[in-house]
Amino acid sequence: MPYEPPPELAALSLGEIAEMVAARKLPPVEGWAPQREGDSEMRIAADGKWYHRGGEISRAAMVRAFSTLLSRDSEGRHWLVSPFEKLTIAVDDAAFIATDLSVQSDADGETSLAFRLNTDEFIVAGPERPIRVAGDPDTPALYLAVRRGCEARLNRSTYEQLVQHAFELGKEPLAVESGGARFALAPTP
């Protein structure tokens, strides 16, 4: 069956995004206890491209499949986990890239920030999926929690969309809200 990417983020309502997020079936990685550990000889570059033994993995379906098996431990190491083995994977910056943003409000006026990832997944920021600021005031970077310790770095255009939304809110210090949680967008010096 051919892959059908989800519609453009801007064309979806918050309810439709929530339904797609809830319907997504992910492997039960947390319940697996593989006995073998090794090295996958894979790397995720800072631009979100995946490599195996130096060659780019050009099949988007493979990247999407592998991305569902990712986890990051408390020491910051990334792993590809299957029922049979747990393999390290080098990650230059973040495991995912946030490539688009939609700002939506529900009937009660609560704002939600929905992001599209480079794997065509949708993530809604909130208390369980916070936005984290890193870097310094001259070179800030924003990250979104995805799952199992993995994060998505906001690409330049998505970062600019989010900052523009924050400027429109007119709050100081620069911050946004989503799902009832508040997130600062400027690193502290």
C-alpha positions in Angstrom: 0.0 0.0 0.0 1.6 3.3 -1.0 2.3 5.9 1.7 -0.1 8.8 1.8 1.4 11.8 3.7 -0.9 13.6 6.0 -2.5 16.9 4.8 -0.7 20.2 5.2 -0.7 21.3 8.8 -2.4 24.6 8.1 -5.4 22.7 6.5 -6.1 20.8 9.7 -8.2 21.8 12.7 -6.9 21.2 16.2 -9.4 18.3 16.6 -8.2 16.7 13.4 -4.6 17.0 14.5 -5.5 15.4 17.9 -7.3 12.5 16.2 -4.2 11.9 14.0 -1.9 12.0 17.0 -4.2 9.6 18.9 -4.5 7.2 16.0 -0.8 6.9 15.4 0.3 3.4 16.4 3.9 3.2 17.7 5.9 0.0 18.5 5.8 -0.8 22.3 9.5 -0.1 22.7 9.2 0.6 26.4 8.1 -2.9 27.0 10.9 -4.6 25.1 14.0 -6.0 26.9 16.5 -6.9 24.1 19.4 -9.0 25.3 21.9 -7.9 22.6 23.5 -4.4 22.3 25.5 -3.1 19.5 26.1 -0.3 17.1 23.7 0.4 14.2 26.4 2.2 12.2 23.8 4.9 11.6 23.8 8.6 12.1 21.2 11.3 12.1 22.8 14.6 10.8 21.9 18.0 12.2 19.8 18.6 9.1 17.6 15.5 9.8 19.1 13.3 7.1 19.8 9.7 8.1 23.0 7.8 7.1 24.1 4.2 7.3 27.8 3.5 6.9 28.3 6.9 5.4 25.6 6.6 2.7 22.4 8.6 3.0 19.2 6.6 3.6 17.1 8.0 0.8 14.0 6.0 1.3 11.6 8.1 3.4 9.6 5.0 4.4 12.7 3.5 6.0 13.5 6.7 7.9 9.9 6.9 9.2 10.0 3.2 10.3 13.3 3.5 12.1 12.2 6.8 13.7 9.4 4.9 15.6 12.1 2.7 17.3 14.2 5.6 18.6 14.8 6.3 22.3 17.3 8.4 24.2 18.6 7.4 27.6 19.3 9.6 30.7 22.9 9.9 29.5 21.9 11.4 26.2 22.7 8.3 24.0 20.2 7.5 21.3 19.2 4.0 20.6 17.3 2.0 17.9 15.3 -0.6 19.9 13.7 -3.8 18.7 12.5 -6.8 20.6 15.8 -8.5 19.9 18.5 -5.9 20.0 19.3 -2.3 21.2 21.7 -0.5 18.8 23.3 2.9 19.3 22.7 5.6 16.7 24.8 8.7 16.5 22.7 11.9 16.5 24.5 15.2 15.6 21.9 17.4 17.2 18.3 16.2 17.6 16.6 13.0 16.3 13.8 15.0 14.5 13.3 18.3 12.8 10.2 20.4 13.3 9.3 21.7 9.9 6.0 23.5 10.3 3.8 25.1 12.9 0.1 25.7 13.3 -1.2 28.0 16.1 -4.8 27.1 17.0 -7.3 27.9 19.7 -10.0 25.7 21.1 -13.6 26.8 22.0 -12.4 27.9 25.4 -9.7 30.1 23.9 -6.8 27.9 25.0 -4.0 28.0 22.5 -2.3 24.9 21.1 0.9 24.8 19.1 1.0 21.9 16.6 4.2 21.0 14.9 4.9 18.8 11.8 8.1 16.8 11.9 10.4 15.7 9.1 8.9 12.2 9.5 5.3 13.5 8.8 4.3 13.1 12.4 2.3 15.8 14.3 3.2 16.8 17.8 1.2 19.2 20.0 3.3 21.1 22.5 2.2 21.0 26.1 3.2 19.9 29.6 4.0 16.4 28.3 5.7 17.7 25.2 7.5 20.9 26.3 9.4 23.3 24.2 13.0 23.8 25.5 15.3 26.7 24.7 19.0 26.1 24.4 22.0 28.0 23.1 22.7 31.6 24.0 21.0 35.0 23.2 23.0 35.4 20.0 22.5 31.8 18.7 19.3 30.4 20.4 17.9 27.0 19.5 14.4 25.6 20.3 13.6 22.0 20.8 10.3 20.1 21.2 10.0 16.9 23.2 8.8 14.1 20.9 8.9 10.8 22.8 11.1 8.5 24.8 13.6 11.3 25.5 14.0 12.2 21.8 13.5 15.8 20.7 12.9 17.8 17.5 14.9 20.9 16.7 12.8 23.6 15.1 14.2 24.4 11.7 14.7 28.1 10.8 11.3 28.8 9.2 9.4 27.0 12.1 11.5 28.9 14.6 10.6 32.2 12.9 6.9 31.2 12.8 7.0 30.6 16.6 8.9 33.8 17.4 6.5 35.8 15.2 3.6 34.3 17.1 5.3 35.2 20.4 5.8 38.8 19.2 2.1 39.0 18.2 1.3 38.1 21.8 3.3 41.0 23.0 4.5 39.4 26.2 7.8 40.1 27.9 9.9 38.1 28.3 9.3 36.4 24.9 7.2 33.3 25.5 4.3 31.2 24.1 1.7 29.0 25.6 0.3 25.6 24.5 -1.9 23.1 26.2 -1.9 25.3 29.3 1.9 25.4 29.6 4.1 28.4 29.1 7.4 28.2 27.3 10.2 30.8 27.3 11.7 31.4 23.9 14.9 33.3 24.8 17.9 31.7 26.5 19.0 33.3 29.7 22.5 34.9 29.4 
